[in-house]
Amino acid sequence: MEELNVAAQIKIYLDDPKASDEVKSNVGKIAKVQKSWEEDIGFGIKVLKVNLLMSDSEGGMESVEKKIREVAHVSEVEVETVTRV
């Protein structure tokens, strides 16, 4: 098994707030989801925040971001933090 030595916190904007469970499940197929939660950002808009664990051999955050953007109901992805663990 690969060593999971990179942690990232991602903010995911959804085009359908009711699809957050589906999006969490699909993101879990891309990288290991350590924790996820919804956060209010104002005016009734919520985002999905996800802490991911992955290997640094997976090609960097750009490839992970690209894969998450391709998930259904994801309108935007913002990487908040990345760190080695």
C-alpha positions as CSV (number, residue, x, y, z in Angstrom):
1,M,0.0,0.0,0.0
2,E,1.2,3.5,-0.8
3,E,2.2,5.8,2.0
4,L,-0.3,8.6,2.4
5,N,2.1,11.5,3.1
6,V,0.2,14.6,1.8
7,A,-2.8,16.2,3.5
8,A,-5.0,18.8,1.7
9,Q,-8.0,20.8,2.6
10,I,-10.3,21.4,-0.4
11,K,-13.3,23.7,-0.7
12,I,-15.8,22.3,-3.2
13,Y,-18.6,24.5,-4.6
14,L,-21.7,22.5,-5.7
15,D,-24.3,23.3,-8.3
16,D,-26.8,21.3,-6.3
17,P,-26.6,21.4,-2.5
18,K,-28.6,18.2,-2.2
19,A,-25.8,16.3,-4.1
20,S,-23.2,16.7,-1.3
21,D,-23.3,13.0,-0.3
22,E,-22.9,11.9,-4.0
23,V,-20.0,14.3,-4.4
24,K,-18.3,13.1,-1.2
25,S,-18.6,9.5,-2.4
26,N,-17.1,10.3,-5.8
27,V,-14.2,12.3,-4.2
28,G,-13.5,9.3,-2.0
29,K,-12.7,7.4,-5.2
30,I,-10.1,10.0,-6.1
31,A,-8.3,10.3,-2.8
32,K,-8.8,9.1,0.8
33,V,-11.3,11.4,2.6
34,Q,-10.2,11.9,6.1
35,K,-13.0,14.3,7.1
36,S,-15.8,16.2,5.3
37,W,-18.3,18.8,6.4
38,E,-20.6,21.5,4.9
39,E,-19.9,25.2,5.7
40,D,-22.1,28.2,5.2
41,I,-20.4,31.0,3.2
42,G,-23.3,33.4,3.2
43,F,-26.6,34.2,1.5
44,G,-27.7,30.5,1.9
45,I,-24.8,29.2,-0.1
46,K,-23.0,26.2,1.3
47,V,-19.7,24.6,0.3
48,L,-18.4,21.2,0.9
49,K,-15.0,21.1,2.7
50,V,-13.0,17.9,2.5
51,N,-9.7,16.9,4.1
52,L,-7.9,14.5,1.8
53,L,-4.9,12.2,2.4
54,M,-2.9,11.1,-0.6
55,S,0.5,10.0,-1.7
56,D,2.9,12.6,-3.2
57,S,3.4,10.2,-6.1
58,E,-0.1,10.9,-7.4
59,G,1.1,13.7,-9.6
60,G,0.5,16.8,-7.4
61,M,-2.6,18.8,-6.6
62,E,-3.3,19.8,-10.2
63,S,-4.2,16.3,-11.2
64,V,-6.4,15.8,-8.1
65,E,-8.1,19.2,-8.6
66,K,-8.8,18.3,-12.3
67,K,-10.4,14.9,-11.3
68,I,-12.6,16.6,-8.6
69,R,-13.7,19.2,-11.1
70,E,-14.9,16.4,-13.4
71,V,-17.2,15.0,-10.7
72,A,-20.9,15.6,-11.3
73,H,-22.4,18.6,-9.5
74,V,-19.0,20.2,-8.8
75,S,-18.9,23.8,-10.1
76,E,-15.6,25.0,-8.6
77,V,-12.7,23.6,-6.5
78,E,-10.4,25.7,-4.3
79,V,-7.4,24.2,-2.6
80,E,-7.1,25.9,0.8
81,T,-4.0,24.1,2.3
82,V,-1.6,21.4,1.4
83,T,1.0,19.9,3.7
84,R,3.2,16.9,4.1
85,V,2.4,14.5,7.0
